Amino acid sequence: MNFSDVFNCNSKLCRFSPNGVNIAHVDGHYKLFIRSSKTLSVIHMFTCLDEIYGLVSAVWSSDDQSVLTTSSSISGSQHDGQFMALAERRDFADFLSVFLVNNWSLTSHFQVESSNLQAIKDSSDSEEHYWYLTCTEVRLLFYSVLGHLVSKLEPYQNGLGLKTLTFSPTGQFAAAGFYDQSIHLIPHLTWKSITKFVHPTSITQSPAEDEASADLSLSRLHNNDCATIYKETDYKTDVLSASPLINMQPSGPIKIKQVKYELVSQRPFDVPYTSPDPEKPNPKLGPGLVSFSANGMYMLSRNDNQPCTLYIWSVKTLSLDSVLQHNEPITAAQWDPVHCRLALVTGTPKVFMWSPSGCVAVRIVDSGRSIPAGIDIRWHPEGEMLMIVGKQAFFSATSYSHHHPHHHLQQKQLPPKSAANLRWLHRVFSNLSKQTPPSVANK
């Protein structure tokens, strides 16, 4: 990977513009810089007279025409920028107002079936549905723009409720993560859960064993005990002092630290697990990070009581596909908005990437620059580059045209699929497309 110079930014305040042409970042408390995403040169600099306090968030609309700023109310904007929803509490009850963005007229105003509404999510391409969620109630509500209750999901009683909610880019699926460490997959045709992903603490099968099994029926759905496992491994390698990777005076080769993913074949493989303190509020428990790939075929998740592990699920087979094990807790993981690949960081000068064909790990070598530890990620809207964000600085990363010799691409080692396997995959996908419950495997 190629890395740019490092630029200052306050509190991770740096973003690509929706069209990917520019980068905006705040340097200091008063200055806003606009840079070209290609050259990283400064195009504009704006200086504010005073610091602005009280704002909770500021979000661009999808048509680039409006900026929504909020102070205390909960709000959300529909994917196509046509509607904006505002939640408020009146007389100990939760209400929702839906506005038409082009003239800000009120479309509907209604009370929702919740005593503690916490956040709003909307379907990526649905023209009819909004989603509302609560954290203190185990309840997920589905409403139309006109205020009709379409469906509700209450997976259990008497416990902490919904922790995270995300949509596939096509809007065909939603994933709801709960504090019981499960993720419910919900199709947009029925708004009913069709499967539940449970984060395993032990992987007992390898993909080669699963592919070789004689029974490749629909009963393979929900197989969370079989996955390809990659583990972060540090090692040292010889590098000449004349290399641009380092900035040192001694001549001859020196050893520098590198990182790679190692394919783990040993089974069973125990996933590290931490038990949250029951006496502390907001326990680190359950899926705190969930998102879909650009094509909607894969989903990643990080269980907060397994902070060093990233799970990658196959939406096509409703099963666990890969497990990425790291030495430090994962601070951010994001999918490329165009290609089926993801990048993640762990609060260290390292960048990790995964795709269905394999994965790669890269250590960012200090060449006289102060390299910030990556705690967040921003993808270019067209997947052309990656922004690695630290607490007070950021830099960009682009791929080499050829793999760097020290960037080890670890590929999956799977046997070729037989005709029977391909027929089975076709049956699974056909049933999933028809929204047939997994119970058909037993019929």
Protein Blocks (a to p, Z undefined) as FASTA:
>chain_A
ZZddddddeehiacddfklmaccddedjkbccdddfklopafbdcddfbdcehiabdcdd
fklpaccddfkbccdddfklmaccddddeehiacdddddfklopafbdcddddfbdfbdc
ddfkbckbccdddfkbccdddddfkopafbdcdfbghiaddfbdcddfklpaccdddfko
pacdddfklopafbdcdddfbdfbdfklmmmpmblcfklgoiakbccddddddddddddf
kbmkbccfbgcjdddddddddddfbdcdddddddddfkbghiaedjfbdcddfkopaccd
ddfklmmbccdddfklopafbdcddfbdcfbdcddfkbgcddddehiacdddddfkbccd
dddddehiacdddfbdcddfklpaccdddfkbccdddddfbdcfklccdddddddddfkl
mmmmmmmmmmmmnopafklmmZZ
